[in-house]
């Protein structure tokens, strides 16, 4: 992984990710486990517009030999707490 001044080189063809080294290091560890035959789950959550889809695109691009399933959800204000 290329890291320069807080930006992480990407495999997805997008510009470098800034400030996402921690999540990408964890994702790379999960992908290594996957390649070793262990299933795992990476759960990305947060407010709209913070880059969850962009991070997932990068993780999927790094997932050689692994199956990546994506799901989406949204908050329904009519759902009881």
QUISULLIN-V656445 format. One record per residue. N is the residue number from 1. SS is DSSP state (a for helix, b for strand, c for the rest). D_FIRST is the distance of its C-alpha to the first C-alpha in Angstrom with 2 decimals. Layout:
n=N ss=SS d_first=D_FIRST
n=N ss=SS d_first=D_FIRST
This chain:
n=1 ss=c d_first=0.00
n=2 ss=c d_first=3.79
n=3 ss=b d_first=6.36
n=4 ss=b d_first=9.94
n=5 ss=c d_first=13.00
n=6 ss=c d_first=12.03
n=7 ss=b d_first=10.37
n=8 ss=b d_first=7.09
n=9 ss=c d_first=6.43
n=10 ss=c d_first=8.10
n=11 ss=c d_first=9.28
n=12 ss=c d_first=12.64
n=13 ss=c d_first=13.98
n=14 ss=c d_first=14.58
n=15 ss=c d_first=14.09
n=16 ss=c d_first=11.22
n=17 ss=b d_first=11.79
n=18 ss=b d_first=13.43
n=19 ss=c d_first=14.02
n=20 ss=c d_first=12.21
n=21 ss=a d_first=9.56
n=22 ss=a d_first=12.20
n=23 ss=a d_first=12.87
n=24 ss=a d_first=9.42
n=25 ss=a d_first=9.09
n=26 ss=a d_first=12.62
n=27 ss=a d_first=12.16
n=28 ss=a d_first=9.64
n=29 ss=a d_first=12.42
n=30 ss=a d_first=15.04
n=31 ss=a d_first=13.71
n=32 ss=a d_first=13.75
n=33 ss=a d_first=17.26
n=34 ss=a d_first=18.20
n=35 ss=a d_first=17.49
n=36 ss=c d_first=19.65
n=37 ss=c d_first=22.39
n=38 ss=c d_first=22.28
n=39 ss=c d_first=22.59
n=40 ss=c d_first=21.10
n=41 ss=c d_first=21.28
n=42 ss=c d_first=19.01
n=43 ss=c d_first=21.48
n=44 ss=c d_first=20.61
n=45 ss=c d_first=23.60
n=46 ss=c d_first=24.81
n=47 ss=c d_first=26.96
n=48 ss=c d_first=27.10
n=49 ss=c d_first=24.93
n=50 ss=c d_first=22.15
n=51 ss=c d_first=19.43
n=52 ss=a d_first=19.54
n=53 ss=a d_first=19.79
n=54 ss=a d_first=16.92
n=55 ss=a d_first=14.59
n=56 ss=a d_first=16.16
n=57 ss=a d_first=15.68
n=58 ss=a d_first=11.89
n=59 ss=a d_first=12.22
n=60 ss=a d_first=14.76
n=61 ss=a d_first=12.74
n=62 ss=c d_first=10.29
n=63 ss=c d_first=13.57
n=64 ss=c d_first=14.57
n=65 ss=c d_first=17.71
n=66 ss=c d_first=18.18
n=67 ss=c d_first=20.73
n=68 ss=c d_first=19.86
n=69 ss=c d_first=22.99
n=70 ss=c d_first=23.33
n=71 ss=c d_first=26.25
n=72 ss=c d_first=27.60
n=73 ss=c d_first=30.23
n=74 ss=c d_first=32.19
n=75 ss=c d_first=34.50
n=76 ss=c d_first=38.12
n=77 ss=c d_first=40.45
n=78 ss=c d_first=43.31
n=79 ss=c d_first=41.70
n=80 ss=c d_first=43.36
n=81 ss=c d_first=41.30
